[in-house]
Amino acid sequence: MHATAPPTRRTWPWIVSTAILIGALIIAGAVYFGSQAGTVTPTPEPTTPRASSTPSPSTAPVDTEPTGCLGGETRDAAMVLAAQQAAPHTSTGAVEYAAAFVRWLHQYPYPSSDDADTVATSALAADIPTKDLRKFFANNPNVSGGLVPDTTEYYLSTIPGVWHIESASNDEVVATIGTGLVQQGAMSPTLKGSITVTVRWENGEWKFAKSEGTRTTEDLFSIGAPFTSGC
């Protein structure tokens, strides 16, 4: 799989997807990246697998709208843990924590080894048998799926981002997080990311269970609600 240049004219968005593997597919993360040029109305790719657009009934209350920046603007373990500690036991809290984890995981340079150990110890759900995030990053994965060249600085931002709850209960929320891509300090005018994250409420905190690609960017950004601030 390799990246292709953004389209120079308005056309159907192209998609790059990747699986992030730790151990034997214990933690799986997939990102759909698509281009959204100009003001074209997003059009779904007909061949892309997707989840139902009708979320399951939620028993977890939504209080205020998610900011997309809970925990602060940094992309380190301290931010993830701050978001985890501040996120309430509500659907909004789950979305906030999911967004924080996405911002931490998808970046280059990678998180430090100490940060990887801290997140693995405190921020992952108990039923994930493999939690060696230090080893994962030591294998030099391209967490953008080849969209960004190896060793190129980038991160995901929720400033232009959106969120959508796929399903929710008191102790588990599945939310799809939409982001913008910042490469070498510049926000891409066209590239967006879509990541569906499952978080679980364990021991009084939200914890990351898994992530996967379920919605194309054009689908997500057509139905998602914008974060109130983002970072």
C-alpha beads as a LAMMPS data file, in Angstrom:
LAMMPS data file: protein, C-alpha beads

231 atoms
230 bonds

1 atom types
1 bond types

-500.0 500.0 xlo xhi
-500.0 500.0 ylo yhi
-500.0 500.0 zlo zhi

Masses

1 110.0

Atoms # bond

1 1 1 0.000 0.000 0.000
2 1 1 1.301 3.434 -0.804
3 1 1 0.102 6.997 -0.695
4 1 1 -1.120 8.900 -3.707
5 1 1 -1.097 12.619 -4.319
6 1 1 -4.269 14.568 -3.462
7 1 1 -6.594 15.084 -6.418
8 1 1 -6.173 18.276 -8.410
9 1 1 -9.825 18.488 -9.348
10 1 1 -13.106 17.704 -7.688
11 1 1 -13.622 13.982 -7.788
12 1 1 -14.691 11.136 -5.542
13 1 1 -12.534 11.045 -2.409
14 1 1 -9.835 8.411 -2.347
15 1 1 -9.239 6.364 0.734
16 1 1 -6.143 4.949 2.368
17 1 1 -6.647 2.530 5.238
18 1 1 -4.229 0.839 7.614
19 1 1 -4.342 -1.714 10.400
20 1 1 -2.235 -0.983 13.448
21 1 1 -1.274 -4.299 14.981
22 1 1 -0.003 -5.028 18.454
23 1 1 0.628 -8.703 19.125
24 1 1 -1.897 -10.930 17.402
25 1 1 -4.375 -8.220 16.436
26 1 1 -5.058 -7.505 20.100
27 1 1 -5.177 -3.744 19.636
28 1 1 -6.334 -2.923 16.125
29 1 1 -6.526 0.594 14.801
30 1 1 -7.608 1.610 11.343
31 1 1 -7.865 5.038 9.835
32 1 1 -9.798 5.957 6.732
33 1 1 -8.225 8.994 5.132
34 1 1 -10.095 10.846 2.412
35 1 1 -9.821 14.108 0.545
36 1 1 -12.645 16.627 0.656
37 1 1 -11.844 19.363 -1.806
38 1 1 -13.704 22.649 -1.908
39 1 1 -17.339 22.447 -0.885
40 1 1 -18.261 19.255 -2.693
41 1 1 -21.022 17.363 -0.921
42 1 1 -19.396 14.195 0.475
43 1 1 -20.331 11.096 -1.537
44 1 1 -19.927 7.620 0.022
45 1 1 -17.702 5.076 -1.680
46 1 1 -20.157 2.313 -2.624
47 1 1 -17.647 -0.491 -2.076
48 1 1 -16.371 0.580 1.354
49 1 1 -17.583 -1.522 4.308
50 1 1 -19.374 0.652 6.820
51 1 1 -21.360 0.450 10.011
52 1 1 -25.032 1.204 10.192
53 1 1 -25.793 4.911 10.213
54 1 1 -28.419 4.309 12.915
55 1 1 -26.743 4.098 16.333
56 1 1 -28.001 1.754 19.014
57 1 1 -30.130 3.348 21.716
58 1 1 -27.921 4.942 24.344
59 1 1 -28.431 4.584 28.061
60 1 1 -25.394 6.761 28.835
61 1 1 -26.447 10.409 29.121
62 1 1 -24.827 13.099 27.002
63 1 1 -24.231 16.254 29.065
64 1 1 -22.313 18.987 27.232
65 1 1 -20.975 18.717 23.706
66 1 1 -17.435 17.240 23.440
67 1 1 -14.609 19.758 23.047
68 1 1 -12.180 17.370 21.347
69 1 1 -9.409 18.802 23.536
70 1 1 -9.956 17.328 26.984
71 1 1 -6.594 16.828 28.665
72 1 1 -4.893 19.685 26.852
73 1 1 -3.136 20.388 23.588
74 1 1 -0.076 18.202 24.100
75 1 1 0.058 14.726 22.582
76 1 1 1.775 12.867 25.375
77 1 1 0.844 10.379 28.087
78 1 1 0.106 13.184 30.547
79 1 1 -2.600 14.453 28.175
80 1 1 -4.159 10.992 27.821
81 1 1 -4.229 10.454 31.580
82 1 1 -5.563 13.963 32.228
83 1 1 -8.389 13.333 29.750
84 1 1 -9.067 9.953 31.333
85 1 1 -9.269 11.442 34.826
86 1 1 -11.441 14.373 33.738
87 1 1 -13.834 12.489 31.432
88 1 1 -17.183 11.950 33.171
89 1 1 -19.147 8.702 33.105
90 1 1 -21.282 9.914 30.199
91 1 1 -21.273 9.515 26.443
92 1 1 -19.579 12.908 26.172
93 1 1 -16.834 11.733 28.506
94 1 1 -16.325 8.639 26.378
95 1 1 -16.061 10.691 23.186
96 1 1 -13.595 13.066 24.830
97 1 1 -11.379 10.195 25.966
98 1 1 -11.573 8.478 22.579
99 1 1 -10.506 11.703 20.853
100 1 1 -7.591 12.119 23.266
101 1 1 -6.388 8.579 22.626
102 1 1 -6.617 9.047 18.856
103 1 1 -4.561 12.244 19.044
104 1 1 -1.901 10.459 21.096
105 1 1 -1.650 7.252 19.059
106 1 1 -1.526 8.729 15.551
107 1 1 1.554 10.921 15.300
108 1 1 5.179 10.991 14.210
109 1 1 7.630 11.271 15.881
110 1 1 6.140 8.507 17.978
111 1 1 5.333 8.894 21.657
112 1 1 8.348 8.259 23.876
113 1 1 8.974 4.779 25.286
114 1 1 8.125 6.030 28.779
115 1 1 4.861 7.503 27.484
116 1 1 4.040 4.216 25.754
117 1 1 4.586 2.329 29.014
118 1 1 2.469 4.810 30.984
119 1 1 -0.455 4.627 28.557
120 1 1 -0.211 0.827 28.374
121 1 1 -0.360 0.586 32.168
122 1 1 -3.185 3.030 32.822
123 1 1 -5.245 3.679 29.705
124 1 1 -6.052 0.292 28.142
125 1 1 -9.004 -1.966 28.894
126 1 1 -8.382 -5.053 31.011
127 1 1 -9.404 -7.525 28.298
128 1 1 -6.553 -6.516 25.972
129 1 1 -4.007 -9.275 26.597
130 1 1 -1.125 -7.597 24.783
131 1 1 -0.243 -4.110 25.990
132 1 1 3.351 -3.692 24.850
133 1 1 3.047 -0.299 23.199
134 1 1 6.790 0.319 23.602
135 1 1 7.544 -2.696 21.388
136 1 1 4.871 -1.631 18.905
137 1 1 6.466 1.771 18.302
138 1 1 9.964 0.234 18.324
139 1 1 8.956 -1.667 15.170
140 1 1 8.650 1.681 13.354
141 1 1 5.109 1.289 12.017
142 1 1 3.732 3.800 9.566
143 1 1 0.597 4.619 11.538
144 1 1 -0.759 6.708 8.675
145 1 1 -0.945 3.613 6.478
146 1 1 1.531 5.121 4.017
147 1 1 -0.430 8.306 3.464
148 1 1 2.417 10.220 5.085
149 1 1 5.919 9.051 4.090
150 1 1 7.981 7.239 6.700
151 1 1 9.731 9.515 9.217
152 1 1 7.665 12.530 8.118
153 1 1 6.345 14.648 10.963
154 1 1 2.558 14.630 11.274
155 1 1 -0.317 14.388 13.738
156 1 1 -4.112 14.370 13.766
157 1 1 -6.069 17.421 14.913
158 1 1 -9.638 17.671 16.152
159 1 1 -9.866 21.390 15.333
160 1 1 -11.709 20.619 12.070
161 1 1 -12.969 17.380 13.594
162 1 1 -16.346 15.774 14.153
163 1 1 -17.724 12.945 16.284
164 1 1 -20.537 10.430 15.969
165 1 1 -21.744 7.898 18.541
166 1 1 -22.322 4.537 16.899
167 1 1 -23.664 2.851 20.047
168 1 1 -23.588 3.441 23.770
169 1 1 -24.447 1.852 27.078
170 1 1 -23.513 2.786 30.632
171 1 1 -20.153 1.035 30.435
172 1 1 -19.235 0.898 26.733
173 1 1 -19.355 3.534 24.029
174 1 1 -18.423 3.165 20.375
175 1 1 -17.710 6.519 18.742
176 1 1 -16.233 7.506 15.408
177 1 1 -13.762 10.386 15.577
178 1 1 -13.115 12.631 12.574
179 1 1 -9.867 14.577 12.381
180 1 1 -7.767 16.774 10.156
181 1 1 -4.194 15.872 9.239
182 1 1 -1.336 18.228 10.076
183 1 1 1.851 17.459 8.159
184 1 1 5.079 19.231 9.028
185 1 1 3.125 21.915 10.865
186 1 1 0.548 22.645 8.149
187 1 1 -3.089 21.570 8.246
188 1 1 -4.029 19.734 5.061
189 1 1 -6.893 21.503 3.247
190 1 1 -8.214 18.186 1.943
191 1 1 -7.150 15.197 4.035
192 1 1 -9.424 13.959 6.816
193 1 1 -9.315 10.925 9.081
194 1 1 -12.074 8.636 10.370
195 1 1 -11.437 6.252 13.280
196 1 1 -14.057 4.251 15.206
197 1 1 -13.023 3.756 18.826
198 1 1 -14.503 1.519 21.516
199 1 1 -13.957 2.635 25.120
200 1 1 -15.083 0.920 28.317
201 1 1 -15.749 2.229 31.806
202 1 1 -13.488 0.292 34.177
203 1 1 -12.477 1.121 37.751
204 1 1 -14.012 4.571 37.559
205 1 1 -12.389 5.621 34.259
206 1 1 -12.833 5.262 30.513
207 1 1 -10.268 2.944 28.919
208 1 1 -9.363 2.195 25.318
209 1 1 -10.569 -1.214 24.072
210 1 1 -10.043 -1.105 20.286
211 1 1 -10.238 1.006 17.166
212 1 1 -11.136 0.177 13.586
213 1 1 -12.159 1.716 10.307
214 1 1 -15.934 1.581 9.860
215 1 1 -16.915 4.827 8.137
216 1 1 -15.431 6.667 5.212
217 1 1 -14.464 10.255 5.849
218 1 1 -17.144 11.592 3.538
219 1 1 -19.795 9.557 5.384
220 1 1 -18.585 10.633 8.826
221 1 1 -18.212 14.319 8.027
222 1 1 -21.689 14.372 6.503
223 1 1 -23.349 13.115 9.716
224 1 1 -20.891 13.969 12.508
225 1 1 -21.283 16.801 14.991
226 1 1 -18.318 19.206 15.214
227 1 1 -16.165 19.395 18.337
228 1 1 -16.736 22.657 20.157
229 1 1 -13.045 23.607 20.127
230 1 1 -10.570 20.883 19.201
231 1 1 -6.795 20.841 19.318

Bonds

1 1 1 2
2 1 2 3
3 1 3 4
4 1 4 5
5 1 5 6
6 1 6 7
7 1 7 8
8 1 8 9
9 1 9 10
10 1 10 11
11 1 11 12
12 1 12 13
13 1 13 14
14 1 14 15
15 1 15 16
16 1 16 17
17 1 17 18
18 1 18 19
19 1 19 20
20 1 20 21
21 1 21 22
22 1 22 23
23 1 23 24
24 1 24 25
25 1 25 26
26 1 26 27
27 1 27 28
28 1 28 29
29 1 29 30
30 1 30 31
31 1 31 32
32 1 32 33
33 1 33 34
34 1 34 35
35 1 35 36
36 1 36 37
37 1 37 38
38 1 38 39
39 1 39 40
40 1 40 41
41 1 41 42
42 1 42 43
43 1 43 44
44 1 44 45
45 1 45 46
46 1 46 47
47 1 47 48
48 1 48 49
49 1 49 50
50 1 50 51
51 1 51 52
52 1 52 53
53 1 53 54
54 1 54 55
55 1 55 56
56 1 56 57
57 1 57 58
58 1 58 59
59 1 59 60
60 1 60 61
61 1 61 62
62 1 62 63
63 1 63 64
64 1 64 65
65 1 65 66
66 1 66 67
67 1 67 68
68 1 68 69
69 1 69 70
70 1 70 71
71 1 71 72
72 1 72 73
73 1 73 74
74 1 74 75
75 1 75 76
76 1 76 77
77 1 77 78
78 1 78 79
79 1 79 80
80 1 80 81
81 1 81 82
82 1 82 83
83 1 83 84
84 1 84 85
85 1 85 86
86 1 86 87
87 1 87 88
88 1 88 89
89 1 89 90
90 1 90 91
91 1 91 92
92 1 92 93
93 1 93 94
94 1 94 95
95 1 95 96
96 1 96 97
97 1 97 98
98 1 98 99
99 1 99 100
100 1 100 101
101 1 101 102
102 1 102 103
103 1 103 104
104 1 104 105
105 1 105 106
106 1 106 107
107 1 107 108
108 1 108 109
109 1 109 110
110 1 110 111
111 1 111 112
112 1 112 113
113 1 113 114
114 1 114 115
115 1 115 116
116 1 116 117
117 1 117 118
118 1 118 119
119 1 119 120
120 1 120 121
121 1 121 122
122 1 122 123
123 1 123 124
124 1 124 125
125 1 125 126
126 1 126 127
127 1 127 128
128 1 128 129
129 1 129 130
130 1 130 131
131 1 131 132
132 1 132 133
133 1 133 134
134 1 134 135
135 1 135 136
136 1 136 137
137 1 137 138
138 1 138 139
139 1 139 140
140 1 140 141
141 1 141 142
142 1 142 143
143 1 143 144
144 1 144 145
145 1 145 146
146 1 146 147
147 1 147 148
148 1 148 149
149 1 149 150
150 1 150 151
151 1 151 152
152 1 152 153
153 1 153 154
154 1 154 155
155 1 155 156
156 1 156 157
157 1 157 158
158 1 158 159
159 1 159 160
160 1 160 161
161 1 161 162
162 1 162 163
163 1 163 164
164 1 164 165
165 1 165 166
166 1 166 167
167 1 167 168
168 1 168 169
169 1 169 170
170 1 170 171
171 1 171 172
172 1 172 173
173 1 173 174
174 1 174 175
175 1 175 176
176 1 176 177
177 1 177 178
178 1 178 179
179 1 179 180
180 1 180 181
181 1 181 182
182 1 182 183
183 1 183 184
184 1 184 185
185 1 185 186
186 1 186 187
187 1 187 188
188 1 188 189
189 1 189 190
190 1 190 191
191 1 191 192
192 1 192 193
193 1 193 194
194 1 194 195
195 1 195 196
196 1 196 197
197 1 197 198
198 1 198 199
199 1 199 200
200 1 200 201
201 1 201 202
202 1 202 203
203 1 203 204
204 1 204 205
205 1 205 206
206 1 206 207
207 1 207 208
208 1 208 209
209 1 209 210
210 1 210 211
211 1 211 212
212 1 212 213
213 1 213 214
214 1 214 215
215 1 215 216
216 1 216 217
217 1 217 218
218 1 218 219
219 1 219 220
220 1 220 221
221 1 221 222
222 1 222 223
223 1 223 224
224 1 224 225
225 1 225 226
226 1 226 227
227 1 227 228
228 1 228 229
229 1 229 230
230 1 230 231
